[in-house]
Amino acid sequence: MVGGDVAIDLLLEQGDKRWYTMASRNLDLQWAIEDEMGQIDVRIRAGTATDADHIRRAVLVDRLKRLLSEPK
């Protein structure tokens, strides 16, 4: 889990895929997935996303990529 306004926890690791739960004060996030190619996708809970949320989602995907690429 990381500090700041986003909390990320590894939920499940299966083969080359990793699923994460995410919590944010600014967005109702459901989960994130990193596939075998290292692509990140963040899901917003159905029915809660606005246009501004999708912009924040893109920022969070970028932030998640950077956090996951940092050495532990």
PDB file of N, CA, C and O in Angstrom, chain B, residues numbered from 101:
ATOM      1  N   MET B 101       0.851  -1.181   0.000  1.00  0.00           N
ATOM      2  CA  MET B 101       0.000   0.000   0.000  1.00  0.00           C
ATOM      3  C   MET B 101       0.893   1.240   0.000  1.00  0.00           C
ATOM      4  O   MET B 101       1.937   1.265   0.652  1.00  0.00           O
ATOM      5  N   VAL B 102       0.476   2.248  -0.727  1.00  0.00           N
ATOM      6  CA  VAL B 102       1.256   3.479  -0.807  1.00  0.00           C
ATOM      7  C   VAL B 102       0.489   4.610  -0.152  1.00  0.00           C
ATOM      8  O   VAL B 102      -0.735   4.560  -0.031  1.00  0.00           O
ATOM      9  N   GLY B 103       1.215   5.623   0.264  1.00  0.00           N
ATOM     10  CA  GLY B 103       0.572   6.761   0.905  1.00  0.00           C
ATOM     11  C   GLY B 103      -0.034   7.720  -0.087  1.00  0.00           C
ATOM     12  O   GLY B 103      -0.133   7.420  -1.277  1.00  0.00           O
ATOM     13  N   GLY B 104      -0.442   8.882   0.403  1.00  0.00           N
ATOM     14  CA  GLY B 104      -1.041   9.891  -0.469  1.00  0.00           C
ATOM     15  C   GLY B 104      -2.534   9.666  -0.615  1.00  0.00           C
ATOM     16  O   GLY B 104      -3.182   9.081   0.253  1.00  0.00           O
ATOM     17  N   ASP B 105      -3.064  10.143  -1.732  1.00  0.00           N
ATOM     18  CA  ASP B 105      -4.511  10.060  -1.911  1.00  0.00           C
ATOM     19  C   ASP B 105      -4.953   8.786  -2.600  1.00  0.00           C
ATOM     20  O   ASP B 105      -6.145   8.611  -2.855  1.00  0.00           O
ATOM     21  N   VAL B 106      -4.016   7.883  -2.912  1.00  0.00           N
ATOM     22  CA  VAL B 106      -4.355   6.611  -3.543  1.00  0.00           C
ATOM     23  C   VAL B 106      -3.713   5.485  -2.746  1.00  0.00           C
ATOM     24  O   VAL B 106      -2.527   5.540  -2.422  1.00  0.00           O
ATOM     25  N   ALA B 107      -4.500   4.467  -2.434  1.00  0.00           N
ATOM     26  CA  ALA B 107      -3.981   3.270  -1.777  1.00  0.00           C
ATOM     27  C   ALA B 107      -4.074   2.121  -2.775  1.00  0.00           C
ATOM     28  O   ALA B 107      -5.113   1.920  -3.403  1.00  0.00           O
ATOM     29  N   ILE B 108      -2.996   1.376  -2.917  1.00  0.00           N
ATOM     30  CA  ILE B 108      -2.945   0.268  -3.868  1.00  0.00           C
ATOM     31  C   ILE B 108      -2.474  -0.969  -3.117  1.00  0.00           C
ATOM     32  O   ILE B 108      -1.439  -0.943  -2.450  1.00  0.00           O
ATOM     33  N   ASP B 109      -3.234  -2.048  -3.227  1.00  0.00           N
ATOM     34  CA  ASP B 109      -2.856  -3.314  -2.604  1.00  0.00           C
ATOM     35  C   ASP B 109      -2.937  -4.418  -3.634  1.00  0.00           C
ATOM     36  O   ASP B 109      -3.883  -4.469  -4.420  1.00  0.00           O
ATOM     37  N   LEU B 110      -1.948  -5.306  -3.638  1.00  0.00           N
ATOM     38  CA  LEU B 110      -1.990  -6.463  -4.520  1.00  0.00           C
ATOM     39  C   LEU B 110      -3.089  -7.392  -4.024  1.00  0.00           C
ATOM     40  O   LEU B 110      -3.092  -7.790  -2.858  1.00  0.00           O
ATOM     41  N   LEU B 111      -4.013  -7.735  -4.898  1.00  0.00           N
ATOM     42  CA  LEU B 111      -5.131  -8.590  -4.534  1.00  0.00           C
ATOM     43  C   LEU B 111      -4.854 -10.036  -4.924  1.00  0.00           C
ATOM     44  O   LEU B 111      -5.075 -10.953  -4.132  1.00  0.00           O
ATOM     45  N   LEU B 112      -4.370 -10.237  -6.147  1.00  0.00           N
ATOM     46  CA  LEU B 112      -4.187 -11.592  -6.663  1.00  0.00           C
ATOM     47  C   LEU B 112      -3.104 -11.579  -7.725  1.00  0.00           C
ATOM     48  O   LEU B 112      -3.053 -10.681  -8.565  1.00  0.00           O
ATOM     49  N   GLU B 113      -2.255 -12.563  -7.682  1.00  0.00           N
ATOM     50  CA  GLU B 113      -1.243 -12.715  -8.723  1.00  0.00           C
ATOM     51  C   GLU B 113      -1.433 -14.095  -9.325  1.00  0.00           C
ATOM     52  O   GLU B 113      -1.411 -15.097  -8.610  1.00  0.00           O
ATOM     53  N   GLN B 114      -1.618 -14.152 -10.629  1.00  0.00           N
ATOM     54  CA  GLN B 114      -1.878 -15.413 -11.301  1.00  0.00           C
ATOM     55  C   GLN B 114      -1.086 -15.432 -12.606  1.00  0.00           C
ATOM     56  O   GLN B 114      -1.421 -14.723 -13.555  1.00  0.00           O
ATOM     57  N   GLY B 115      -0.045 -16.243 -12.646  1.00  0.00           N
ATOM     58  CA  GLY B 115       0.813 -16.248 -13.830  1.00  0.00           C
ATOM     59  C   GLY B 115       1.463 -14.889 -13.995  1.00  0.00           C
ATOM     60  O   GLY B 115       2.091 -14.371 -13.072  1.00  0.00           O
ATOM     61  N   ASP B 116       1.306 -14.309 -15.193  1.00  0.00           N
ATOM     62  CA  ASP B 116       1.886 -12.997 -15.468  1.00  0.00           C
ATOM     63  C   ASP B 116       0.933 -11.851 -15.187  1.00  0.00           C
ATOM     64  O   ASP B 116       1.275 -10.693 -15.426  1.00  0.00           O
ATOM     65  N   LYS B 117      -0.263 -12.152 -14.682  1.00  0.00           N
ATOM     66  CA  LYS B 117      -1.245 -11.096 -14.420  1.00  0.00           C
ATOM     67  C   LYS B 117      -1.308 -10.798 -12.930  1.00  0.00           C
ATOM     68  O   LYS B 117      -1.206 -11.692 -12.089  1.00  0.00           O
ATOM     69  N   ARG B 118      -1.480  -9.512 -12.628  1.00  0.00           N
ATOM     70  CA  ARG B 118      -1.628  -9.088 -11.239  1.00  0.00           C
ATOM     71  C   ARG B 118      -2.841  -8.173 -11.129  1.00  0.00           C
ATOM     72  O   ARG B 118      -2.989  -7.233 -11.909  1.00  0.00           O
ATOM     73  N   TRP B 119      -3.700  -8.448 -10.169  1.00  0.00           N
ATOM     74  CA  TRP B 119      -4.855  -7.608  -9.905  1.00  0.00           C
ATOM     75  C   TRP B 119      -4.602  -6.823  -8.623  1.00  0.00           C
ATOM     76  O   TRP B 119      -4.034  -7.347  -7.664  1.00  0.00           O
ATOM     77  N   TYR B 120      -5.025  -5.577  -8.615  1.00  0.00           N
ATOM     78  CA  TYR B 120      -4.829  -4.714  -7.458  1.00  0.00           C
ATOM     79  C   TYR B 120      -6.163  -4.116  -7.049  1.00  0.00           C
ATOM     80  O   TYR B 120      -7.005  -3.815  -7.896  1.00  0.00           O
ATOM     81  N   THR B 121      -6.352  -3.947  -5.752  1.00  0.00           N
ATOM     82  CA  THR B 121      -7.460  -3.126  -5.300  1.00  0.00           C
ATOM     83  C   THR B 121      -6.918  -1.719  -5.127  1.00  0.00           C
ATOM     84  O   THR B 121      -5.764  -1.532  -4.740  1.00  0.00           O
ATOM     85  N   MET B 122      -7.740  -0.748  -5.409  1.00  0.00           N
ATOM     86  CA  MET B 122      -7.307   0.638  -5.294  1.00  0.00           C
ATOM     87  C   MET B 122      -8.377   1.426  -4.566  1.00  0.00           C
ATOM     88  O   MET B 122      -9.571   1.170  -4.726  1.00  0.00           O
ATOM     89  N   ALA B 123      -7.952   2.368  -3.781  1.00  0.00           N
ATOM     90  CA  ALA B 123      -8.877   3.284  -3.116  1.00  0.00           C
ATOM     91  C   ALA B 123      -8.359   4.691  -3.331  1.00  0.00           C
ATOM     92  O   ALA B 123      -7.156   4.938  -3.245  1.00  0.00           O
ATOM     93  N   SER B 124      -9.256   5.605  -3.607  1.00  0.00           N
ATOM     94  CA  SER B 124      -8.881   6.989  -3.841  1.00  0.00           C
ATOM     95  C   SER B 124      -9.935   7.889  -3.237  1.00  0.00           C
ATOM     96  O   SER B 124     -11.128   7.586  -3.283  1.00  0.00           O
ATOM     97  N   ARG B 125      -9.490   8.999  -2.670  1.00  0.00           N
ATOM     98  CA  ARG B 125     -10.452   9.965  -2.131  1.00  0.00           C
ATOM     99  C   ARG B 125     -11.231  10.643  -3.247  1.00  0.00           C
ATOM    100  O   ARG B 125     -12.336  11.134  -3.018  1.00  0.00           O
ATOM    101  N   ASN B 126     -10.666  10.678  -4.459  1.00  0.00           N
ATOM    102  CA  ASN B 126     -11.268  11.435  -5.549  1.00  0.00           C
ATOM    103  C   ASN B 126     -12.074  10.598  -6.538  1.00  0.00           C
ATOM    104  O   ASN B 126     -12.750  11.156  -7.402  1.00  0.00           O
ATOM    105  N   LEU B 127     -12.019   9.289  -6.429  1.00  0.00           N
ATOM    106  CA  LEU B 127     -12.602   8.449  -7.467  1.00  0.00           C
ATOM    107  C   LEU B 127     -13.046   7.126  -6.862  1.00  0.00           C
ATOM    108  O   LEU B 127     -12.341   6.560  -6.027  1.00  0.00           O
ATOM    109  N   ASP B 128     -14.193   6.634  -7.270  1.00  0.00           N
ATOM    110  CA  ASP B 128     -14.704   5.363  -6.773  1.00  0.00           C
ATOM    111  C   ASP B 128     -14.119   4.239  -7.619  1.00  0.00           C
ATOM    112  O   ASP B 128     -14.727   3.793  -8.592  1.00  0.00           O
ATOM    113  N   LEU B 129     -12.944   3.798  -7.236  1.00  0.00           N
ATOM    114  CA  LEU B 129     -12.233   2.787  -8.009  1.00  0.00           C
ATOM    115  C   LEU B 129     -12.627   1.390  -7.548  1.00  0.00           C
ATOM    116  O   LEU B 129     -12.937   1.169  -6.377  1.00  0.00           O
ATOM    117  N   GLN B 130     -12.609   0.470  -8.474  1.00  0.00           N
ATOM    118  CA  GLN B 130     -12.945  -0.896  -8.143  1.00  0.00           C
ATOM    119  C   GLN B 130     -11.699  -1.767  -8.070  1.00  0.00           C
ATOM    120  O   GLN B 130     -11.444  -2.401  -7.045  1.00  0.00           O
ATOM    121  N   TRP B 131     -10.930  -1.804  -9.136  1.00  0.00           N
ATOM    122  CA  TRP B 131      -9.709  -2.585  -9.151  1.00  0.00           C
ATOM    123  C   TRP B 131      -8.842  -2.175 -10.325  1.00  0.00           C
ATOM    124  O   TRP B 131      -9.266  -1.447 -11.222  1.00  0.00           O
ATOM    125  N   ALA B 132      -7.635  -2.658 -10.288  1.00  0.00           N
ATOM    126  CA  ALA B 132      -6.708  -2.436 -11.393  1.00  0.00           C
ATOM    127  C   ALA B 132      -6.126  -3.778 -11.777  1.00  0.00           C
ATOM    128  O   ALA B 132      -6.028  -4.681 -10.947  1.00  0.00           O
ATOM    129  N   ILE B 133      -5.741  -3.910 -13.029  1.00  0.00           N
ATOM    130  CA  ILE B 133      -5.118  -5.145 -13.493  1.00  0.00           C
ATOM    131  C   ILE B 133      -3.876  -4.790 -14.305  1.00  0.00           C
ATOM    132  O   ILE B 133      -3.869  -3.836 -15.082  1.00  0.00           O
ATOM    133  N   GLU B 134      -2.837  -5.579 -14.102  1.00  0.00           N
ATOM    134  CA  GLU B 134      -1.627  -5.458 -14.919  1.00  0.00           C
ATOM    135  C   GLU B 134      -1.487  -6.771 -15.671  1.00  0.00           C
ATOM    136  O   GLU B 134      -1.368  -7.827 -15.050  1.00  0.00           O
ATOM    137  N   ASP B 135      -1.500  -6.722 -16.997  1.00  0.00           N
ATOM    138  CA  ASP B 135      -1.436  -7.963 -17.768  1.00  0.00           C
ATOM    139  C   ASP B 135       0.004  -8.365 -18.054  1.00  0.00           C
ATOM    140  O   ASP B 135       0.948  -7.703 -17.620  1.00  0.00           O
ATOM    141  N   GLU B 136       0.155  -9.454 -18.787  1.00  0.00           N
ATOM    142  CA  GLU B 136       1.490 -10.001 -19.047  1.00  0.00           C
ATOM    143  C   GLU B 136       2.370  -9.063 -19.858  1.00  0.00           C
ATOM    144  O   GLU B 136       3.591  -9.218 -19.865  1.00  0.00           O
ATOM    145  N   MET B 137       1.777  -8.102 -20.534  1.00  0.00           N
ATOM    146  CA  MET B 137       2.546  -7.120 -21.299  1.00  0.00           C
ATOM    147  C   MET B 137       2.866  -5.881 -20.465  1.00  0.00           C
ATOM    148  O   MET B 137       3.483  -4.940 -20.963  1.00  0.00           O
ATOM    149  N   GLY B 138       2.450  -5.878 -19.199  1.00  0.00           N
ATOM    150  CA  GLY B 138       2.692  -4.730 -18.342  1.00  0.00           C
ATOM    151  C   GLY B 138       1.695  -3.609 -18.528  1.00  0.00           C
ATOM    152  O   GLY B 138       1.883  -2.517 -17.992  1.00  0.00           O
ATOM    153  N   GLN B 139       0.615  -3.866 -19.296  1.00  0.00           N
ATOM    154  CA  GLN B 139      -0.414  -2.853 -19.503  1.00  0.00           C
ATOM    155  C   GLN B 139      -1.292  -2.763 -18.257  1.00  0.00           C
ATOM    156  O   GLN B 139      -1.651  -3.780 -17.662  1.00  0.00           O
ATOM    157  N   ILE B 140      -1.628  -1.549 -17.875  1.00  0.00           N
ATOM    158  CA  ILE B 140      -2.436  -1.310 -16.685  1.00  0.00           C
ATOM    159  C   ILE B 140      -3.825  -0.860 -17.110  1.00  0.00           C
ATOM    160  O   ILE B 140      -3.968  -0.036 -18.013  1.00  0.00           O
ATOM    161  N   ASP B 141      -4.838  -1.396 -16.463  1.00  0.00           N
ATOM    162  CA  ASP B 141      -6.200  -0.947 -16.678  1.00  0.00           C
ATOM    163  C   ASP B 141      -6.841  -0.742 -15.319  1.00  0.00           C
ATOM    164  O   ASP B 141      -6.758  -1.615 -14.455  1.00  0.00           O
ATOM    165  N   VAL B 142      -7.467   0.380 -15.126  1.00  0.00           N
ATOM    166  CA  VAL B 142      -8.145   0.690 -13.869  1.00  0.00           C
ATOM    167  C   VAL B 142      -9.638   0.744 -14.138  1.00  0.00           C
ATOM    168  O   VAL B 142     -10.077   1.433 -15.059  1.00  0.00           O
ATOM    169  N   ARG B 143     -10.412   0.036 -13.360  1.00  0.00           N
ATOM    170  CA  ARG B 143     -11.864   0.012 -13.526  1.00  0.00           C
ATOM    171  C   ARG B 143     -12.524   0.919 -12.500  1.00  0.00           C
ATOM    172  O   ARG B 143     -12.197   0.893 -11.313  1.00  0.00           O
ATOM    173  N   ILE B 144     -13.455   1.715 -12.986  1.00  0.00           N
ATOM    174  CA  ILE B 144     -14.265   2.563 -12.119  1.00  0.00           C
ATOM    175  C   ILE B 144     -15.584   1.849 -11.895  1.00  0.00           C
ATOM    176  O   ILE B 144     -16.123   1.234 -12.816  1.00  0.00           O
ATOM    177  N   ARG B 145     -16.105   1.923 -10.686  1.00  0.00           N
ATOM    178  CA  ARG B 145     -17.384   1.251 -10.407  1.00  0.00           C
ATOM    179  C   ARG B 145     -18.449   1.729 -11.385  1.00  0.00           C
ATOM    180  O   ARG B 145     -18.556   2.920 -11.677  1.00  0.00           O
ATOM    181  N   ALA B 146     -19.220   0.798 -11.876  1.00  0.00           N
ATOM    182  CA  ALA B 146     -20.249   1.098 -12.883  1.00  0.00           C
ATOM    183  C   ALA B 146     -21.220   2.145 -12.347  1.00  0.00           C
ATOM    184  O   ALA B 146     -21.644   2.101 -11.192  1.00  0.00           O
ATOM    185  N   GLY B 147     -21.555   3.082 -13.220  1.00  0.00           N
ATOM    186  CA  GLY B 147     -22.553   4.081 -12.872  1.00  0.00           C
ATOM    187  C   GLY B 147     -22.038   5.264 -12.088  1.00  0.00           C
ATOM    188  O   GLY B 147     -22.814   6.156 -11.746  1.00  0.00           O
ATOM    189  N   THR B 148     -20.739   5.298 -11.790  1.00  0.00           N
ATOM    190  CA  THR B 148     -20.224   6.394 -10.967  1.00  0.00           C
ATOM    191  C   THR B 148     -19.306   7.341 -11.724  1.00  0.00           C
ATOM    192  O   THR B 148     -18.924   8.380 -11.185  1.00  0.00           O
ATOM    193  N   ALA B 149     -18.942   7.011 -12.953  1.00  0.00           N
ATOM    194  CA  ALA B 149     -17.909   7.774 -13.651  1.00  0.00           C
ATOM    195  C   ALA B 149     -18.476   8.966 -14.411  1.00  0.00           C
ATOM    196  O   ALA B 149     -19.469   8.853 -15.129  1.00  0.00           O
ATOM    197  N   THR B 150     -17.825  10.099 -14.236  1.00  0.00           N
ATOM    198  CA  THR B 150     -18.110  11.293 -15.022  1.00  0.00           C
ATOM    199  C   THR B 150     -16.943  11.512 -15.976  1.00  0.00           C
ATOM    200  O   THR B 150     -15.946  10.793 -15.911  1.00  0.00           O
ATOM    201  N   ASP B 151     -17.058  12.500 -16.859  1.00  0.00           N
ATOM    202  CA  ASP B 151     -15.938  12.802 -17.763  1.00  0.00           C
ATOM    203  C   ASP B 151     -14.679  13.158 -16.979  1.00  0.00           C
ATOM    204  O   ASP B 151     -13.581  12.724 -17.327  1.00  0.00           O
ATOM    205  N   ALA B 152     -14.842  13.940 -15.930  1.00  0.00           N
ATOM    206  CA  ALA B 152     -13.682  14.309 -15.103  1.00  0.00           C
ATOM    207  C   ALA B 152     -13.073  13.072 -14.454  1.00  0.00           C
ATOM    208  O   ALA B 152     -11.854  12.992 -14.301  1.00  0.00           O
ATOM    209  N   ASP B 153     -13.914  12.099 -14.068  1.00  0.00           N
ATOM    210  CA  ASP B 153     -13.406  10.859 -13.482  1.00  0.00           C
ATOM    211  C   ASP B 153     -12.519  10.106 -14.464  1.00  0.00           C
ATOM    212  O   ASP B 153     -11.505   9.529 -14.071  1.00  0.00           O
ATOM    213  N   HIS B 154     -12.894  10.110 -15.734  1.00  0.00           N
ATOM    214  CA  HIS B 154     -12.089   9.395 -16.726  1.00  0.00           C
ATOM    215  C   HIS B 154     -10.732  10.067 -16.914  1.00  0.00           C
ATOM    216  O   HIS B 154      -9.741   9.388 -17.182  1.00  0.00           O
ATOM    217  N   ILE B 155     -10.676  11.382 -16.778  1.00  0.00           N
ATOM    218  CA  ILE B 155      -9.390  12.086 -16.837  1.00  0.00           C
ATOM    219  C   ILE B 155      -8.556  11.697 -15.621  1.00  0.00           C
ATOM    220  O   ILE B 155      -7.372  11.387 -15.751  1.00  0.00           O
ATOM    221  N   ARG B 156      -9.171  11.712 -14.441  1.00  0.00           N
ATOM    222  CA  ARG B 156      -8.444  11.311 -13.227  1.00  0.00           C
ATOM    223  C   ARG B 156      -8.001   9.851 -13.323  1.00  0.00           C
ATOM    224  O   ARG B 156      -6.924   9.493 -12.847  1.00  0.00           O
ATOM    225  N   ARG B 157      -8.838   9.008 -13.942  1.00  0.00           N
ATOM    226  CA  ARG B 157      -8.498   7.599 -14.120  1.00  0.00           C
ATOM    227  C   ARG B 157      -7.213   7.472 -14.936  1.00  0.00           C
ATOM    228  O   ARG B 157      -6.339   6.677 -14.590  1.00  0.00           O
ATOM    229  N   ALA B 158      -7.088   8.241 -16.007  1.00  0.00           N
ATOM    230  CA  ALA B 158      -5.889   8.194 -16.841  1.00  0.00           C
ATOM    231  C   ALA B 158      -4.664   8.614 -16.030  1.00  0.00           C
ATOM    232  O   ALA B 158      -3.593   8.024 -16.174  1.00  0.00           O
ATOM    233  N   VAL B 159      -4.816   9.620 -15.186  1.00  0.00           N
ATOM    234  CA  VAL B 159      -3.714  10.069 -14.326  1.00  0.00           C
ATOM    235  C   VAL B 159      -3.343   8.968 -13.341  1.00  0.00           C
ATOM    236  O   VAL B 159      -2.162   8.726 -13.094  1.00  0.00           O
ATOM    237  N   LEU B 160      -4.355   8.295 -12.775  1.00  0.00           N
ATOM    238  CA  LEU B 160      -4.082   7.225 -11.821  1.00  0.00           C
ATOM    239  C   LEU B 160      -3.399   6.032 -12.480  1.00  0.00           C
ATOM    240  O   LEU B 160      -2.525   5.408 -11.878  1.00  0.00           O
ATOM    241  N   VAL B 161      -3.788   5.711 -13.710  1.00  0.00           N
ATOM    242  CA  VAL B 161      -3.122   4.623 -14.430  1.00  0.00           C
ATOM    243  C   VAL B 161      -1.646   4.958 -14.593  1.00  0.00           C
ATOM    244  O   VAL B 161      -0.784   4.104 -14.384  1.00  0.00           O
ATOM    245  N   ASP B 162      -1.355   6.194 -14.963  1.00  0.00           N
ATOM    246  CA  ASP B 162       0.036   6.612 -15.112  1.00  0.00           C
ATOM    247  C   ASP B 162       0.774   6.519 -13.782  1.00  0.00           C
ATOM    248  O   ASP B 162       1.906   6.039 -13.724  1.00  0.00           O
ATOM    249  N   ARG B 163       0.127   6.982 -12.718  1.00  0.00           N
ATOM    250  CA  ARG B 163       0.746   6.930 -11.388  1.00  0.00           C
ATOM    251  C   ARG B 163       0.986   5.486 -10.951  1.00  0.00           C
ATOM    252  O   ARG B 163       2.035   5.166 -10.391  1.00  0.00           O
ATOM    253  N   LEU B 164       0.011   4.620 -11.211  1.00  0.00           N
ATOM    254  CA  LEU B 164       0.153   3.217 -10.843  1.00  0.00           C
ATOM    255  C   LEU B 164       1.314   2.581 -11.598  1.00  0.00           C
ATOM    256  O   LEU B 164       2.081   1.815 -11.016  1.00  0.00           O
ATOM    257  N   LYS B 165       1.452   2.887 -12.882  1.00  0.00           N
ATOM    258  CA  LYS B 165       2.569   2.354 -13.668  1.00  0.00           C
ATOM    259  C   LYS B 165       3.905   2.770 -13.065  1.00  0.00           C
ATOM    260  O   LYS B 165       4.831   1.966 -12.957  1.00  0.00           O
ATOM    261  N   ARG B 166       3.989   4.045 -12.673  1.00  0.00           N
ATOM    262  CA  ARG B 166       5.246   4.527 -12.097  1.00  0.00           C
ATOM    263  C   ARG B 166       5.521   3.868 -10.752  1.00  0.00           C
ATOM    264  O   ARG B 166       6.657   3.487 -10.472  1.00  0.00           O
ATOM    265  N   LEU B 167       4.493   3.730  -9.917  1.00  0.00           N
ATOM    266  CA  LEU B 167       4.669   3.112  -8.603  1.00  0.00           C
ATOM    267  C   LEU B 167       5.110   1.660  -8.726  1.00  0.00           C
ATOM    268  O   LEU B 167       5.978   1.199  -7.985  1.00  0.00           O
ATOM    269  N   LEU B 168       4.507   0.948  -9.667  1.00  0.00           N
ATOM    270  CA  LEU B 168       4.825  -0.464  -9.818  1.00  0.00           C
ATOM    271  C   LEU B 168       6.191  -0.681 -10.435  1.00  0.00           C
ATOM    272  O   LEU B 168       6.785  -1.745 -10.259  1.00  0.00           O
ATOM    273  N   SER B 169       6.703   0.308 -11.155  1.00  0.00           N
ATOM    274  CA  SER B 169       8.012   0.155 -11.778  1.00  0.00           C
ATOM    275  C   SER B 169       9.152   0.556 -10.838  1.00  0.00           C
ATOM    276  O   SER B 169      10.318   0.290 -11.126  1.00  0.00           O
ATOM    277  N   GLU B 170       8.812   1.197  -9.715  1.00  0.00           N
ATOM    278  CA  GLU B 170       9.847   1.585  -8.757  1.00  0.00           C
ATOM    279  C   GLU B 170      10.387   0.348  -8.057  1.00  0.00           C
ATOM    280  O   GLU B 170       9.626  -0.568  -7.745  1.00  0.00           O
ATOM    281  N   PRO B 171      11.693   0.310  -7.806  1.00  0.00           N
ATOM    282  CA  PRO B 171      12.249  -0.829  -7.067  1.00  0.00           C
ATOM    283  C   PRO B 171      11.651  -0.887  -5.671  1.00  0.00           C
ATOM    284  O   PRO B 171      11.408   0.139  -5.036  1.00  0.00           O
ATOM    285  N   LYS B 172      11.425  -2.084  -5.217  1.00  0.00           N
ATOM    286  CA  LYS B 172      10.820  -2.270  -3.886  1.00  0.00           C
ATOM    287  C   LYS B 172      11.868  -2.127  -2.814  1.00  0.00           C
ATOM    288  O   LYS B 172      11.560  -2.249  -1.629  1.00  0.00           O
TER     289      LYS B 172
END
